């Protein structure tokens, strides 16, 4: 049995989206955010207290992009994967991890110091600096999409899921209004996918959830 622990709109949305795109059978455990505060028993499942936490039987994973890679390779064949024999294999791996390491990291600081921390602990300078960092890193995507609709292999892949989640988070934070036109169109294509819609539908707001904004709510403006 595949089992995913997930908080609404958190990084765990990446494997959730992948599971829905692949139409795999899985169990979803929804948690309030952050689970290490609002669901202390979760530390017995994942000592880090973070999401995602993913199980395939007794095998446990906690890194969102790695879980996506695992699913498309272990449970393929699927067009979401790019094989070793394909020209864009290296490009695929690069974008798969770029979405988390380069695009999501600065946004977590924007989120924390712009809205999650108590008012007296918020740091507008951090929010401003890391907003600029994130927006500057979009140049790489803009270049990659200059002659193609998706990032690699001429089709939608798990790399687009990884980067797409970072764009989703940017929308939640209100940064999408500063997307270059090509990236805005790319994000519209990703958000229009039935698999994305199904993943959103599997999310349910948990009563005890605290702090993480919903995609359906008004976005949190950096520095507010």
LINZI-V90473 format. One record per residue. N is the residue number from 1. RES is the residue in one small letter. PHI is phi in whole degrees, -180 to 180 (NA if undefined). Layout:
n->[N:N]
res->[RES:RES]
phi->[PHI:PHI]
This chain:
n->[1:2:3:4:5:6:7:8:9:10:11:12:13:14:15:16:17:18:19:20:21:22:23:24:25:26:27:28:29:30:31:32:33:34:35:36:37:38:39:40:41:42:43:44:45:46:47:48:49:50:51:52:53:54:55:56:57:58:59:60:61:62:63:64:65:66:67:68:69:70:71:72:73:74:75:76:77:78:79:80:81:82:83:84:85:86:87:88:89:90:91:92:93:94:95:96:97:98:99:100:101:102:103:104:105:106:107:108:109:110:111:112:113:114:115:116:117:118:119:120:121:122:123:124:125:126:127:128:129:130:131:132:133:134:135:136:137:138:139:140:141:142:143:144:145:146:147:148:149:150:151:152:153:154:155:156:157:158:159:160:161:162:163:164:165:166:167:168:169:170:171:172:173:174:175:176:177:178:179:180:181:182:183:184:185:186:187:188:189:190:191:192:193:194:195:196:197:198:199:200:201:202:203:204:205:206:207:208:209:210:211:212:213:214:215:216:217:218:219:220:221:222:223:224]
res->[x:x:x:x:x:x:x:x:x:x:x:x:x:x:x:x:x:x:x:x:x:x:x:x:x:x:x:x:x:x:x:x:x:x:x:x:x:x:x:x:x:x:x:x:x:x:x:x:x:x:x:x:x:x:x:x:x:x:x:x:x:x:x:x:x:x:x:x:x:x:x:x:x:x:x:x:x:x:x:x:x:x:x:x:x:x:x:x:x:x:x:x:x:x:x:x:x:x:x:x:x:x:x:x:x:x:x:x:x:x:x:x:x:x:x:x:x:x:x:x:x:x:x:x:x:x:x:x:x:x:x:x:x:x:x:x:x:x:x:x:x:x:x:x:x:x:x:x:x:x:x:x:x:x:x:x:x:x:x:x:x:x:x:x:x:x:x:x:x:x:x:x:x:x:x:x:x:x:x:x:x:x:x:x:x:x:x:x:x:x:x:x:x:x:x:x:x:x:x:x:x:x:x:x:x:x:x:x:x:x:x:x:x:x:x:x:x:x:x:x:x:x:x:x]
phi->[NA:-85:-133:-123:-92:-146:-111:-53:68:-80:-55:-63:-64:-58:-65:-61:-61:-62:-59:-72:-62:-85:56:-84:-86:-155:-111:-115:-108:-92:-126:-72:-109:-83:-64:-66:-97:-97:-145:-59:-63:-62:-63:-75:-84:-135:-57:-72:74:-107:-118:-79:-132:-126:-124:-121:68:-93:-80:-116:-134:-131:-105:-62:-67:-65:-64:-59:-62:-60:-63:-74:-90:-77:-113:-79:-74:-152:-64:-70:-95:-121:-78:-58:-86:-92:-57:-91:-58:-65:-61:-60:-62:-62:-71:-57:-91:-60:-57:-90:-67:-101:-96:-82:-52:-64:-71:-65:-73:-61:-64:-65:-89:-105:-149:-78:-72:-55:-50:-71:-104:-75:-130:-56:-65:-63:-59:-66:-63:-81:-64:-63:-59:-58:-63:-66:-72:-68:-60:-64:-68:-58:-65:-64:-92:-64:-134:-158:-81:-130:-72:-160:63:71:-157:-71:-135:-61:-63:-68:-64:-63:-70:-60:-63:-62:-71:-62:-62:-61:-64:-60:-83:83:-84:-65:-67:-109:-67:-60:-58:-66:-75:-61:-67:-60:-63:-61:-63:-66:-69:-86:-71:-58:-63:-65:-63:-65:-63:-60:-67:-74:-74:-133:-66:-89:-55:-84:-57:-139:96:-92:-70:-90:-65:-90:-94:-62:-65:-84:-80:-53:87:-82]
